[in-house]
Amino acid sequence: MRRFIYYFGWTMAIGMIMYVGATYQFQLKQEYMKNYNAQSFVFFSTIFSIGIGMLLKLPNLLIEMKENKQWTFDWATFIGIGLPSLAVCSMGVLLFTPVGESMFPFVPEIIYPGNSPIQTIAGVVFGFILLDSVKK
């Protein structure tokens, strides 16, 4: 019963954070549509999706932290899954940097608006893998 309450509490907290974040993201998108300035919307969308992925792994990480074992980092998982997902997730942000301006012709059109489902999923995967790679 204690474990159920622990996970249920985390579920409610993550749900509330997702609701507040999605509401703020919607407001940023409305501003983006009015002013044609997508930077704040794209940056928030990227960071928010990574944060949600980290929040999904955090309850189990806190349980693992209580164990008295040696900390390790799973480089294979991080390099094999984490870095490619970070690359996809950060495509929209890179378009606003000087390096990204030269990459503009090579970026798929689906990445331009900054809130494509591909980028959101990649951000969640990166956030989860980032904390999952830390092992005890």
C-alpha positions in Angstrom: 0.0 0.0 0.0 2.9 2.4 0.8 4.4 1.8 -2.7 1.0 2.5 -4.3 0.7 5.8 -2.5 4.3 6.7 -3.4 3.8 6.1 -7.1 0.3 7.6 -7.1 1.6 10.8 -5.5 4.3 11.0 -8.1 1.7 10.5 -10.9 -0.4 13.3 -9.5 2.6 15.6 -9.2 3.9 14.8 -12.7 0.3 15.3 -14.1 0.1 18.7 -12.5 3.5 19.7 -13.8 2.5 18.5 -17.3 -0.8 20.5 -17.1 0.9 23.7 -16.0 3.7 23.3 -18.5 1.3 22.5 -21.4 -0.8 25.6 -20.5 2.3 27.8 -20.5 3.4 26.2 -23.8 0.0 27.0 -25.3 0.4 30.6 -24.2 3.9 30.8 -25.8 2.5 29.3 -29.0 -0.2 32.0 -29.1 2.5 34.7 -28.7 4.5 33.0 -31.4 1.5 33.0 -33.8 0.9 36.8 -33.1 4.5 38.1 -33.1 6.2 35.5 -35.4 9.0 35.1 -32.8 9.4 31.4 -32.2 12.5 31.4 -30.0 10.8 31.3 -26.5 8.3 28.7 -27.7 10.9 26.4 -29.3 13.3 26.7 -26.3 10.5 25.9 -23.8 9.2 23.0 -25.9 12.6 21.5 -26.0 13.4 21.9 -22.3 9.9 20.9 -21.2 10.0 17.6 -23.0 13.4 16.8 -21.6 12.2 17.7 -18.1 9.1 15.4 -18.4 11.4 12.5 -19.4 13.5 13.2 -16.3 10.4 13.4 -14.1 9.2 10.0 -15.4 12.5 8.3 -14.3 12.9 10.3 -11.0 10.7 8.1 -8.7 12.7 5.0 -9.5 16.0 6.9 -9.3 15.1 8.0 -5.8 14.4 4.4 -4.7 17.7 3.3 -6.2 19.6 6.1 -4.4 18.6 4.5 -1.1 20.6 1.4 -1.9 24.2 1.2 -0.8 25.9 0.3 -4.1 28.6 1.8 -6.3 27.4 4.4 -8.7 28.1 3.8 -12.4 27.1 5.4 -15.7 25.9 3.3 -18.7 27.8 4.9 -21.5 26.5 2.5 -24.2 22.9 3.4 -23.5 23.7 7.1 -23.2 25.7 7.2 -26.5 23.4 4.8 -28.4 20.0 6.2 -27.4 20.6 9.4 -25.5 22.8 11.4 -28.0 20.7 10.6 -31.1 17.6 11.6 -29.3 19.3 14.8 -28.0 20.3 15.6 -31.6 16.7 15.2 -32.9 15.3 17.1 -29.9 17.7 20.0 -30.3 17.2 20.5 -34.0 14.7 23.3 -33.5 16.9 25.1 -31.0 19.9 24.8 -33.3 18.1 26.8 -36.0 18.3 29.9 -33.8 22.1 29.7 -33.4 24.7 30.9 -35.9 25.6 27.3 -36.7 22.0 26.5 -37.3 21.6 29.2 -40.0 24.1 27.3 -42.2 22.3 24.0 -41.4 18.9 25.4 -42.4 18.8 23.7 -45.9 19.6 20.3 -44.4 17.0 20.2 -41.6 13.7 18.5 -42.5 10.7 20.8 -42.8 8.9 18.9 -40.0 11.4 20.4 -37.5 10.8 24.1 -38.4 7.8 24.9 -36.1 9.7 23.5 -33.0 6.8 21.5 -31.6 6.7 18.4 -33.7 5.8 15.1 -32.1 9.1 13.7 -33.2 11.0 16.4 -31.2 8.7 16.0 -28.2 9.2 12.2 -28.1 12.9 12.6 -28.6 13.1 15.0 -25.7 11.2 12.7 -23.4 13.4 9.8 -24.4 16.6 11.8 -23.8 15.4 13.0 -20.3 14.5 9.4 -19.3 17.8 7.9 -20.7 19.8 10.7 -19.1 18.7 9.6 -15.6 18.4 5.9 -16.6 22.1 5.8 -17.5 23.0 6.6 -13.9 23.0 3.2 -12.3 23.6 2.0 -8.8 
